[in-house]
Amino acid sequence: MDDLRLRQFIERHSRLFILTGAGCSTESGIPDYRDADGGWKRAAPIMYQAFMGEPAARQRYWARSLVGWQRLRAAQPNAAHHALAHLQRQHRATQLVTQNVDRLHQAAGSREVIDLHGRIDQVRCMSCQRRQSREDFQADLVRLNPAWADIDALQAPDGDADFERHDFSRFQVPPCQQCGGVLKPDVVFFGEHVPPDRVHRSMSQLLEADAMLVIGSSLMVYSGYRFAQAAALAGKPIAAVNLGRTRADALLALKVTQSCSAALSFLLQAAAHVQPALPGAAHSTLPTASSSAAVS
């Protein structure tokens, strides 16, 4: 019944503001952060202040990242990413904003994506702002720490890896080749602010939308929750697909407790049955649902 109501919600609102979170990428093999109650599944991620202020914290972070990156870079878009890319191609979304840093939306064909929390495939110098690819930095890490490349560990969110019983004190972290500064993934860490221009661009697109669709986010962090707040204040209905509770449950017009790919599967079914349109003819590839259970 919920998937029917979600279909009707999307049919009814042709200008969707879409926000995605970690749950959108779990079926690509990338673990998420939160349990069904919104709590941490494992130790809380590294804080920005610790990374910037403690050399030992950077050694631990990059050692774990050296191991975790080898799996993250192999991740492929899943059906949820492809379904949202299809929705964009039908011009039914004003904006796709993601809290994920894995770039899987772009790999699935989505365009004009706002990477709210940055992108894990880049490394940035915190002094001179020089950027380099994560692949190139991985080569530097392995060259300086060859024994770490053979460590097998459980994958954790965003290219991290779960292992603790190692001595990180001898792990070598290369500095910026241009100025000698601290290198950090080009992502927003916990305790760090989202760049204001990303927030402003996202908020302006939300104001142009007629509804908000949340896919795979608990909205526990304010960087995402702020958009649900703004949508509710503007009287825009919000639908969410998430396996656990969200911080915005009280604001939702519709909650679908399914995996993201299962909930959005009707979009791919529609795409598979698209018939070429006659020249100049307007058409929609969304399957029409009965209006008897419409929601707004």
Steps between C-alpha positions, in 0.01 A plus 500: 500500500783741587669451163170588330474816710860592418423459131201728539707754692754516217228518235330784681812714548688573181768724657666287766787604721683172567735445793688172531703347782708196585206259466499568128846343465483203737394267219819601320692346789573825687395473867287769658552677832171464685284220638121489478471730803738758358794408727856426393562144379871528587730754661420855395701623198810714545437863586643783292672654802678172584612445140643849467649523849647155565764337275418162658135540399607565141723192502212285623257650250722458194612149598138387519419690181783333311332166570139616456555694177588182314138386534326836480651582161355175362142584604243527222164683490203291606138504386413797723767718337378400155137563592577855615706565187195392298280737698739784422499416131122538507551856631305424815765622744603857567815377673673187627699568817698219661658465841709217356857554384531192278401664166277203413216728387729646235617151402133404446451793263357770727595855411498825697557316828593705806749300707403659831779330695760503224661216309724222626679456167697822560757606760547866592787688661364696794764771450530574128172329392678294234294197404613163373321178419452243776646241263829691477507548876429129549809422293706726728359334813575150371850599389581630848312225688510187279422251779163666570367426152465130587293548816150356483238678708126554513381788288360805679313803362662732247812299431592440863595155630436340839822393666660629818766259625778653299778741581430807288798695633730403212247559225631768267260769377646708217459879515383721216759487221449870430516662844552225758154550649256251652311289247138410570229324299295763316198417715324666792599327822282490810561826683569684176260741327349432158623773261231773495476511121384137492234572762383813318482327161309209652260723689423710193413183308281381787302822475435425130371150578145396577598209727800335665605136464748355751673176396705302750575770757420503870545880493667473839762759406382855458661541158219290353227559756503875428345436158215298649441782747496756221266291286257456788505872581427577134206258497668258260412132557784262584524128423782285637633155422708365788529171686519670840360807667592845380540821692221645286239225552254750649529717187438227243193463282615150406753254646602186309691242704670307219841481343556788261529280192182307584301817565613661174486188282187622320707779343731250332204287395358809334832574331513149359162548332554846355357534152649762265284809498359650185674822398373784715294273723518544877510181698594361837669166562364470851238226527166646598369387837141507621405835653301333777792511747667823394718683749649847507 
